[in-house]
Amino acid sequence: MKVLITGAGGQVGLELITHLLARGDTVCATDLKERPAAAPADVPWRHLDVTDPAAVHALVQQEQPDSIFHLAAILSATGEQMPNVAYRVNQTGTYNVLEACRQVGVRQLIFTSTIAAFGPGLPDLVPNDVPMRPSTMYGVTKVAGELLGEYYHQKWDLDFRCVRYPGLISAGVPGGGTSDYALHMYTDGIKRGHYESFCHADTRIPLMYMPDAIRALVDLAAAPRERLKRCVYNIAAMSPTAAEIAESVRSAVPDVDLTFCSDPHRQAILDSWPRALDDGVARDEWGWHHEYDLDAMTAHLVPEVRKMIEHGLL
Ligand code: SER
């Protein structure tokens, strides 16, 4: 299968490339930035600005992918600093990719939405289908992406499929998200011996380890369409408090110094997000299940972070 990835140089993209190449797909990686050092050397790397409709159309036309994984996005923290850029990349960029799929006849589009697409005032365990009232530009544009994708599915028969990702944790370099405190407890905690989280110790949001996040994308992409009753799915793995994450890191890195000093802006964003997602619909319709809970993630991630630091990649 031929797969085109937008935002391939991001935290998800780099891991997705490795996974798709390993299973034998032909991958075309695209990003605004140059090929990062961590990208596999054998993947073709094409420059693509998703805000440029002609460039998106030309590249999709030239590559003729069976499937596009559209990952290019500005995350929540950066998006609040540059809402205009977040709008263009997330909103216009997604529209451009959808239009290219329609015009060129791409069969399938996989899209990544987020816990930030929800808003405040929802139950502690948030069901799949609820009113979406996000309070960040990132969240607003992701809801719009979900709805546009559903529209293209109904109107143009595009096989649009989407997961709502929790905050993602991996040994990669994070990219301007508000959930990044969780990842920094591992990366900075191990590299520098200390990290001060920008949230309260009792902050609780849904989180997921990257191998589960990658498997969710490829499993959803491969699920038989007739089993899917919708286009957009909550997926979940764990919802520890920041203090519980710190405790888990300390169990593997005993001398690490992890403290908390809440930043009001980022705390307000975190407080507007769900505390946990109900992923029952994804489990029923395409067999989604997570493999990593907090301590399993810590046991796997700590040696990975140490390896990345040794290789100068963190
Ligand atoms: N990780 C994202 C962020 O923090 C949430 O989807 O913006």
Residues whose N, C-alpha, C, O or C-beta is under 5 A from the ligand:
A	BS01	LIG	L75 S76 A77 T114 I115 A116 Y165 P166 G167 L168 G176 G177 T178 S179 D180
